[in-house]
Amino acid sequence: MLSVPVERAKLLRVEGRHTWTVQTSDDGWAVTDPGAGKAITRTVTGLLRKLDGLQAQRVLAEAPDDLRDYGLDKPQLVVTVTVAPAASDTDEATDDEPTTHTLLLGNVRQDSICATLKDRPTVFLLPKSMLDSLNPGLDEVRSDDLLEFDPEAIAAITVERAGGKTLKLVRDGETWTIRAPLSGPAETAAVEDLLRKASSLQADDWLTLAGDFEIDSPMATLTMEPEDETLAAVTLTIGGKSPGEPRNVVRSSQAPAPALVTLAKLEPLLAGAEAYWPTQLTEIGPDERIAAMTLNRPDETVQLKRLAGGYWRLTSPVEADADMDGITRMTRTLGDLSAAEILYVGETLSGRFSDAAQQIAATLTVEPTGEAGDDAGPRTVTLHVARLDDEEIAWIQRDGLWTVGRSENLWNLLSAELRQQEAAETDAPEADAGDPDAPAPFAPAPPMP
């Protein structure tokens, strides 16, 4: 009864319990009424395939006198499809016009429904189920996805924010690096999370304005470049809030119209370098050990020195044996310390941190062990921790950059009493693993909780 070549279909409109229109665009199918937005290609294609090769159950009338007898004067559903002419076998342009077919569905008769094509007089029966299957709701047709890309195919990410702030992330094999506003390694898991969030970003609503639309003063632009240079970059431009709306106007390079998105959904995509900077603050390698520590506390300075055999002794403010359990916990923590969250990375340190009254500075002398000691000398690591606004903040300078992060329980660890309590009769703990001077008779200290 009907032939609809899916690949040549240009427009599909349904008018019934649900009314909407989709048309082809440069990026596939797009909803053009009501509003605007991307259409789900597989849904539109499925509807076109139902129309293509449509078969009647049986013919009711070849040329009926009155369509009112079949409910076709006021049909329950009208489906209109426009098909482009077939391409010419030559390169010459064709004068053929697009073809429009209109299907009308009227009265239900048991398990069937009366139907006709607008340009033909025949009335026939179709399965009653066609009334629903050809009339899905707009929410089943319109895609709210703003960006479509394969996260694993992206080679570079750029976030440009108002005021000239730019973040640049570049894939390097299986890892990522930060190229701007500073240079350094990136947490691969954090970058992969950014790509997942971007690929699943959805519009809350679509604006009715279609076609060209420019956001004059964007607050940010997110650009993702595929590794395959023949593919176009994917761009999301983020503007301010729409008048009378708590949501921001955004424009995707893959969407036919601008959309509205809540800022809470956009903020994870606009984080600075600190969101991707490695959380590790200190790292003592397997061929290194802490040989001495100085703890500059608000009320005293504590100095400790490692002795032969793995023992530790306080040298200031008093000479005393060190609490080996406490020292073991401290060296294990400081040897591999990560922040709960990185708050800032940069070349300068805010006075809010450096001038904090409640502050402890832990200076570690780290020396190589084994064969590494033949070519390398000791190095110094200085870590700061402060209490600020009911938070514990730690920071360290490395390679000319300050890394500031939120820490947990570090203040209590560095404030602990480290003198051996004579009243407590406990065996000394085992020295650090790999220590050539480790004494055999001592039991190991309990692991960190």
N, C-alpha and C positions, 0 to 999 in steps of 0.2 A: 504493500500500500504506500510505502514511503521509502525514499533513498536519501540518506544523509551521510555523505563521506565525511568522517570525523576530522580528517586532516584539512578539509577545506571549510569547515564550519567557522563562521566569523561572529555570530551573535546568537544568543539563546535567551529567550524571555519566557517566564511562566507567570500566569495571572490566575490565581485561585485562592485557596486558603492562605497560601504564601505567595507574595508577588515580588519578583526581583529580575534583574537583567545582568547578564555577563557578556563581555566582549573580549575579543583577542587584543593583546597589546604586545609590545616589544618583549615583555618579560613573561608572556603566557596569558592566561585568562585573568580578567579583572572584573570585579563587581562595579557596575556603573550606576545602578539604581536598586535600592535606595542607598544614598551615600556613595562611598567609593571604597576600594580596598582590593586586596589580592583574592583571587578565587582559588579553590582547591582543584587543581587540574584533574586529578583522578575522579572527583565527583562529577565535574562537568563532562568529562569524557564518557563516564558511565551513563549519564543521561542521554548523550548523543548516540551512544551505541544502542540504547533502548529504542530510539526513534529510527535508527538506520535498519532497514529491512523489516519495518513494522508489518506484522501479519494479522489480518482480521480473523476472528473466530468464525464469523459468517456474515454475509451481506443481508441487511434488513430491507433496504430499498435503494434502487438504482437512481431514481430521481423523485424524491418525496415531494408531495405538494406543500407540506407545512412542517418546518423543522421543529415547531412547538410540540409536535407529537413525540419527539424524542428528547425534549429538553435542551435542544441545541440552539434555540433562539436566545437563551440566557444560560450559556454553558457554565458548568461548575469549574472547569479548568480550560484555559487557553494556553497552548504551547506554541511559540513562534521561533523558528530557526532560520537563519540566513546563511547561505552557502555560497562561497566564491566560485566563479567559473573554473572549469578545469584548465590547467596550464596548456599552452600551445605546444605542439611538438617541435615548433621552430622557435627562434628567438624573437619572432615578430609579436608585437602587442596584439591582444585580442579585444574585440569590441563587445564581447559577451558581458551581460550584466549579472550581478549576483542574483541568486534565486532564493525566494522566501517561501517557506512552507508554514502553514498554520493548522494545528490540530485542535479540534474542539471535543470536549468530553461533556456529555449531558446526563440523561436519566440512567439510574441504575436498574438493571433487570436481573434479579437473582445474583448470580456470581459474575455478571457481565455489566458493561457500561456502554451506552450508545456513543458513537463517535463519528466524526466526519472531518474531511480536509476542506479548508475554506475555499480552495480553488477547484473542488470537485463536488458533484452533487450526491455521490454515493454515501449512504449511511450504513455503518457496519458496527459489529460488536467487538469490543476488546475485553480482556480480563479486567474485572473490577479493581484488581490490585494496582492497575496503572494509574488510578486516580491519586494514590498516595506516592507511588514510586517515582512519578514524574513531577512531584511537587514537594521536594524537601524544603525545610526551613532555611532561611538565610544563614543561620548559624552552622548549618551543615554544608553550605556552599562557600561561604567566605572564609578565607584563611586569615588568622590574626598574626601569623608569623611575619616579622619585619625583615629578617635576614635569613637567607638560605645559603649555607656554605658547609664544606667539610672542614671541621677544625684541624684535622691532621694535614690538610693541604695548604694551610696558611703559613707563610714564611716570615711575615713582618706585620707588626701592629703599631699604629701611631694614634695617640690620643692628643689632640690639640685643644687646649682650653683657652678661654678668653684671657687676655692679658699676656699672651705669648708663652704660656707654659706648655711644654711639649714633652710627652713621654714616648720613647721609641723602644720597642722590644723586637729582637731579631732572633729567629731560630738558627741554631748552630748544631746541625745534626739532630741528636736526641735531646739536646738541652737548649735553653734560651739565655740570652744576654740582654742587659740593659745598655742602650747606646745613647740615650738622652733622658733626662737632663744631666746625667753622669754616666760613667762607664763602670760596669761590674757584672757579676753573675746574677741571674734571676732564678727564683724558685720555680722550677718547671711546673710543679703542681699548681701553683698560684696562677700561672699564665694559662694553663689548660683549663682551669676553672673559669677564667675570664672568657675564653673561647666558647665554653659550654653555655655560659650565661648569655653571651651575645647570640649564639645560634638558636637559642630557645626564647629570645625576647619576643613578646607579643604586644600588639596594640591593645589598649583598653577600648579604644573607639577610633573610628576613621572620620576625618573631615570630609565634607561633601565636595570640597574643591579638588578637582582632578587636573591632570596635565602639569604644565610647568608651575612650580611653586618654589620660591626661594625664601629661606629664613635669613633675613637681613643681618642680624647680629647674633650668630649662634653662640651659645655658652660653651659648646664643645663639639668636636667632630671626631668620630671614631672611624678609622680606615684600616681594613684588613687586606693585605696583599697576598694573593696565592703564589705558591712557588712556581707554578706554571705561568710564565710571563704572557702567554697568549690569552689568558683569562683576565677579565676585568676585575679591578679591586672592588671590594664591597664597602660601602660608605654609609654611615649613619650620622646625620646632622641633627643636633639637638638645640632647639631654641628655648625661649622662655615659656612661661605659663600662658595658656590661651585665655583671653578675657573672660572673666567670670568662671574660670575653671581652675581647680587645684592641680591640673595635670599639664605636663609640658608638651609642646608641639615638636614632633620629630619628623624627619624625612629620610626614608631609606632609598638608596640607589636602586633597590629591587622592587619597590612598591609604586603603584600608580598614583598614589595620593598621600598627603601627609596624615599623620596619626597623632593620637593623644596617648601619652604614657605617663604613669605616676613616677615622680622623681625617685621614689624608693627603688624602683626597678632599674633606673638608669645609673644611680650612684655607684654600684659595684663595677660598672664599666668605665668609670671616670677617675678611678683611684690613681694616686701618684706613684712614684718609684718605690716608696716605702712599702707598698702592698706586695711588691714582687722581690724585694731585697731579701736575701737569706736571713733567717731568724737566728742563726748561730752567732753568738757573741764571742765566745772563747773556744779554742780548740787546741788541746795539747796532743801532739802526734804520738803514735805508738813507740817512736824512738826518742821520746822526750820525757822529762819529768820535772815537777816543780821542786826547785832546790831551796827556795827561800820565799817568805811572804812578809809584806809590811801592810798592816791594816790601820789606816788613819781614820779613827773613829771620832765622833764629836767631842768625846771627853778624854780620849787617850790614844796613844799610838802603840800598837802591838807588833813586835817583830819576832819572827820565828825562823829557825834554820834547820834544815835537814842534816842529820848526822849519819855517820857510817852505820850500816845495818838497817837503814830505813827508819830510825828513830827521829823524833822532832823535839826541839827544845826552844823555849821562849828565851830571848835575849833582852827583851824590853817589853814592858816597863820594869820587869824583874827577871832575874835569872831563875828559871824553873823548868822542870820536866813538863812536856806538853801532854794534854789529854789525847791519846792516840786515836780513840774512837771519833772525837770531834774533828781532829786533823784529817782523818781518813774521809769523813763525810765532806769536809770542806774541799779537799784536793780533788775528790771525784767529781764534785759539782762544778768547781771552777775549771776543771780540765775539759769539760764538754757542756758548756752552758748555752742554752737557747732562750731567747725572749718569747714570751707568750704572744706578743704582737709587736711588730716594728712600727714606731710612731714617726720617725724622721730619719732621713739620710742626707748628709750634705757636708760642705766644707767648713761651715761655721756652726758653733754650738750656742744655743740660746742661753742668756744669763739666767733664765728661769731654772735651768738645770745646774749650770756651773756654780751659781751663787746660792744654791739651796743650803739652808742651815743644817737640816737633818741629812747629812751625807756621809758616806763611808767610801774611801778610796782603797781598793785592794791592789797592791803592786806585787806582781809575781815575777820571780826570777826563774826562767825556764832553761834547763840545760839539756843538751843532747846526751843520749846514752848509747852504749855499744859502739859500733863502728862509726855511727854518725858523729860521734864526739871528736873524731880525728880531724874532721874538716870544718866543723861548725862550732861556734862559740855560744855562750848563753845569750838569751834574748829576754827583754822585759815586756811584760803585759800589764797594763793598768786598767782596771775596771772600776767604775763608779756606780754606786747605787744611792738613791735618795728617796725620801718620803715626801710626796707632793700631792696635796689635795686628796688625801686618803688613798693614794695610789703609790705603788712601788715602781720606780723608774730606774732602769740601768742604762749605762752608755759606755762606749769604748771608741777609741780612735784607731783606725787601721788604714794604712795606705793613703793617708791624708784625708780620710772621710770619717765623719762622726756617725755612728749608728746608735740610735736611741730606741729603746724598747720597753715594753711593760714586762716586769719580772714578777715572780711569785716566791715568797719565803726566802729571798736572798738576803734581805736585811737581817732577819733573825739568825740566819746561818753565820753571817759575818760579824754579828754582835755577840755571839756565844762566848762563854768563858772557856778559855783554851788551856788553863793550867791544870795539871794533873791533880786531882783531889786525893790527898793522902789517905783519907778515910775509906776510899773505895778501893778494895783489893781486887783488881781485875787484871787479867793477863793482857799483855800488850798485843795489839792486832798485828796481823801479818803485813809485811811491807807491800808496796805496790807491786802488781804483777810485772814480771820482767826485770826486777831490780837485781842486779848481780850481787848486791851486798845483803840480800834479804836473809834475816836470821830464821832458821828452821823451827825453833821450839815454840814460836808464838802462834796463837789461834787467830784466824782472820776476823776483822771487824765485821759487825753486822751490815748487810747491804742497806742502801738508802731506801726509806719507805717509799 
